[in-house]
């Protein structure tokens, strides 16, 4: 995500990159998908940040348990698969708190 790495420099450039990778949609559809994805990332960061201690305690386990946060993330950012919610939580947990 451009917000995390700054690779695109701006939302406009990130949207252009998205269009290059996945052509065939309208500008409005790209903007909506981008907004939805960035909202998911921001919300996952909020949830993980508020519960970082719990995740830190689990860090020695084979898999961290994000199941108890599924409903909260789904309520705040509807429209994704369960695997996407858990993937977002796992990525944020690793990238921002465990590495």
N, C-alpha and C positions, 0 to 999 in steps of 0.2 A: 504494500500500500504506500502510496506516495507520502502520506502523512508520517509514516514510520521511518522511511528511509530518505525522503527528499529527492528521490531519483528523478522525478519528473519536473520538479521545480514549481509546478502550479497545478491546480485542478484542471485547467484547460489542457495542459500537456498530458496529464494522466488520462483524460477522456479521449484524446486523440490516440494514445497508445492502446487503450481499450478497443477503440474502433478498428485499429489496424489488426489487432489480434482476433477479434470477433466481429467481423463485418456483417452488414445486413440489417441493422436496426436504425431507428430514427435517433436524432440528437436528443429528443426528449426521453427515449428509452435508455440511452446510455447514461444520461444525467440521473434518471431515477434509479438505475442499477448501482451507479456509483454512490449516490446518497444512501441507499439501503446498505451497501457494504460498509461504508465508512461509519454509519450509525451503529452497525453491528460491532465493529472494531472498538469504537469509543465506549459502547455499553459494556462489552466484555472487559475492557480495561478498568472500568469503574467497579464491576463486580469482583474481578480478581484482586484489584487493589484493596477493596474493603475486606477481603478474605485472605490476604496474602499470608498471614500467619498460619492459617489452616493448611494452605498448600505447601508452605515451607515444612511443616511438620510431616507431611506425607511424602516428601521428596525422596525418601529411601525406598518407597514402595515401587513395585514394578510399574503400575499405572496409577496416576492420580485420579481421584474420584470427583468428577465434575457434575455428576447426576443431580445433586441437590440444587444446582443453580440453573438447570435446564428451564424450569418454569419461569423463573425471573427473567432470563434472557429472552425466552420466547414471548413473554408478555410485553416486554419493552421493544422487541424487534421481531414482530411476527413475519412469517412467510419463508422461513428457511427449514431445511431438513434438520432432524435431531443431530445427525453427524456433523453438520455445519456449525451448530451451536457449540457442541463439545470441541470441535476442532478450533474454533475461535478462542474458547476459554483455555484450551491447552496451549495454543500458540502464544497467547498473551502471558500466561503463567510462566512458560519457559523463557520467552524473550525478555520480559520485564522483571522477572523475579528469581529465576533459578539459574540462569547461565552465569 
